[in-house]
Amino acid sequence: MKTKAKLSSKAIYDFYKELEKHNVENHGLIIMKDGEIVFENYVYPYSADMPHTLFSVTKSIVSTAAGFAIDEGLLSLNDKISDIFGEYPRDRNDEWERLTLRKVLTMQSNKEFSFTQDMTGDYVELFMKAPFRKTDRGFLYSNNDAHIVAAAVQKMSGMSLVDYLMPRLFEPLGIEKPFWETNFLGENIGGTGCYLKLSDVAKICRCYADAGKWNGKQIIPEWWTKEATTVKVGLRGGKDNGYGYLFWIFDNNFSMDGMYGQRVTYLREHNAVIAGFNSCVHDRYFTDAFEEILPKAFSETCSDDWDDKLSEYLKTLDHKPIRCDKLPDIPTGKTFYLTAASDILAKIMFPASLIPRSLTSSFAKRPKSNLDEVSFELSENVFTVRWKEEEDEVIINCGLDGEPRFSSCSIKGYPYRIWAYAFMENGKLNAVIKPLNTLSTQRVTFDFSKDKVKLSFKGTPSFIDFIMKNADKSSFIKKSGAAKPMLMKTVLKALEATERPMTFKSK
């Protein structure tokens, strides 16, 4: 924990306790006051120097790219999407005349959207072919709209978003070149996919708060910082609540928000930036605590005893590996292959992977097949599992002595730094695996026998919770009418089936 100015430690303590109450896993929190970091804390094994997936915080960075492109004359808010992407076939719907860059920047394309949509191919082509909604015109939060903004900037600049933003945003703010997901065309994804450090996104938010300046130098066009963070679509009631250009606005504050509890907010009243990385499916719990409790840190008074109480509490949040005092009979030197029945079952929604399904469902590139073979090794205080996910070989070293081990791997071009340990529970070996640049934890249970091994996967965030929270937003479910309860029940049963153990046999 790092502090530089007096804040209410009680308010910060209450914030963390509220997260704990709702099983929200915090990875890091930064509070900036008047441009200076006054509180900074990370929960081990996460740290200040570690990039983290942003999910839809990415959209606000895409907005920034659009601001630069408009300021440089490459685009205008009134440009028609049909003109920008005139090479793509489309229907003759009159909606095209009204569909401008301004509309997609404010999530008002009126296009159908599915949250499970495959983002690996030509995402613009998918958007151009998607039907317009016949009803419910207006705001509809969508990765598609944000990607069209990103694709427009990339097309008109002739550069990837990362390369376009490096000299304009990232380098001036002292931000290292980030990893950013791409589709198979090499385009950076617009709705999600950027990985940055917590301090990086806090800087970007602070730059917006200071009318685009950083260290006295103009970085982001001043006019854009004001336009992007001003309500363009009213939501939640009141003129100061709604959506700007890929920014959320509430009570005249602005925010960059991402799934599973990623949030960066500027509070005008306190001239403060608050940035947090978290892991939770129901992110309203984090949002409520963020909006209702944390602001009290600037106004509430408390005794000095609360400083010690907060410090001691934060130490309890660190992930502490469990020592493995005994081991089952692990069949080393053999290769085990996935049975056909397990392969079919696990593919019902998204294939099993090192990365929990709740995350791979949101990645641009993800395995289309299950991991299909596994083998095991033992060395001093280390259990090693080796498996293949399509063309990628994944090797995970798990500490057995109460100390985690680190591994590195690549899956579908995504680089991962893995933190893992293993322990015995109920007679079975369990591995806790954290890909640290994501917000996930994958727990794998190994049930060994002479010629086969059963693997059970339980990911955090929960895949079942994620799907059940989002399934009713899909157009298919929304249009199901009276059949909706039965459809949701069917989806739940299918999801539960995918969490059954996967059986691998040796040959």
Secondary structure, DSSP 8 states (H G I E B T S, - for coil): -EE-S---HHHHHHHHHHHHHTT-EEEEEEEEETTEEEEEEE-TT--TT--EE-TTHHHHHHHHHHHHHHHTTS--TT-BHHHHTTTS-----THHHH-BHHHHHTT---B---TT---SS-HHHHHHHS-B-SS--S----HHHHHHHHHHHHHHHTS-HHHHHIIIIITTTT-----B-B-TT--B-SSS-BEE-HHHHHHHHHHHHTTTEETTEE-S-HHHHHHHTS-SEE-SSSTT-EE-SS-EEETTEEEEEETTTEEEEEEGGGTEEEEEEEE-S-THHHHHHHHHTGGGGGT----THHHHHHHHHHHTTS----B--------TT-EEEE-HHHHHHHTSSS---SS-HHHHTTSSS--SS---EEEEEEETTEEEEEEEETTEEEEEEEESBS--EEEEEEETTEEEEEEEEEEEETTEEEEEEEETTSS-EEEEEEEE-SSEEEEEEEEES-HHHHHHHHGGGSHHHHTTGGGHHHHHHHHHHHHHHHTS-EEEEE-
